[in-house]
Amino acid sequence: MSDSANADIRIISTGLFTPPHAISNEELVTAFNDFVDKFNGDNAAEIAAGAIDPLQKSSAEFVEKASGIKSRFVMDKAGILDIERMAPKIGARANEDLAVLAEMAVNAAHDAMQTADLGPDDIDGVICAASNMQRGYPAVAVEIQDALGIDGFGFDMNVACASATFGIETGLGLIRAGATRILMVNPEICTAHLNFRDRDSHFIFGDVATAVILERADGAPRNEAWDIVGTRLKTKFSNNIRNNFGFLNHCERETGAAADPQADPFTDKLFIQEGRKVFKEVVPMVGELIISHLREVNIAPAQVKRFWLHQANLAMNEFIARKVLGRDATLEEAPVVLDEYANTSSAGSIIAFHKHRQDFNAGDIGVICGFGAGYSAGSVIVRKAA
């Protein structure tokens, strides 16, 4: 981790890929409530006998009040809204074809590279930092590297919703070790690990990809650059946010058990969380992380122009900002993108940074902060370069 009054590494560009499809709260809730009606109708006898509880309907108002989310972008819309499926339909691709996660990252990377006027020969390495990788190997980062034509190295890393901030710290270390520039990408197909039949969480996630390019601060003059003043990382184990889907799942079958084509064997392996516990435990952890980090680099919270926070829940961000500032933050101080994008895991804080930094002047300070399952949290203090 790094703290330096004279920052030696800088962010020179970001990129964003937004999927082509959007789902409003109203659309999502309509599909969910149709599923509830079907479930309750199909199981009317068992419900009447008290053997099972009826499912409860949702509403667009409930979703927005609970999360601050109004809509989300997705890689596939039809499959999610189909009550017989309620999952994105993303077909398998041939091994020779670009994987969907890599394709998303490449689009975001092209955006960042074009903005910085960089080609593949200007990048030394690729980090793919995301909450869910679509396979174990070969690394998605190496596929991205190949698709971009970068002659260097690449590797994947996963620290859940804090992956982008951990990826920035990792890229910083690689540059200090000798690399000139590092491309860090965050492709997130969060809808693929979401249980759209769960009333408490079916609305949480969206899909997106972001990219960040890092380089030495003594490089060529840039139209825009952000000195990394310091980074701080923290983890603390918790089961309150969990996804058990993995390559060992198929080893859990009982010997001789017949497959039930009507059953979904993976429902209990999808995203689950104890939302109230997460709120109670993560908010103070992240607030204290930011406060102590600012103190260590002799920056008062009042000197921070903007906090680009992980976009998981509006109330959570409001509480964190209040803890750091000692008062309610304005939307300019803690901008919101989750109303449009929903929770996009590691990419959320980078979307906020990408979209809400144009009004900064040289010397202005901001904090990029990601946090989530693990628990994991990362703080990156940046200063607009002259």
Beta strands, then each sheet from edge to edge (+ up, - down):
strand 1: 9-17
strand 2: 21-24
strand 3: 71-74
strand 4: 125-129
strand 5: 153-157
strand 6: 181-189
strand 7: 207-216
strand 8: 226-235
strand 9: 241-242
strand 10: 272-273
strand 11: 304-309
strand 12: 365-372
strand 13: 376-384
sheet 1: 5+ 4+ 6+ 7- 1+ 8- 13+ 12- 11-
sheet 2: 2+ 3-
sheet 3: 9+ 10-
end
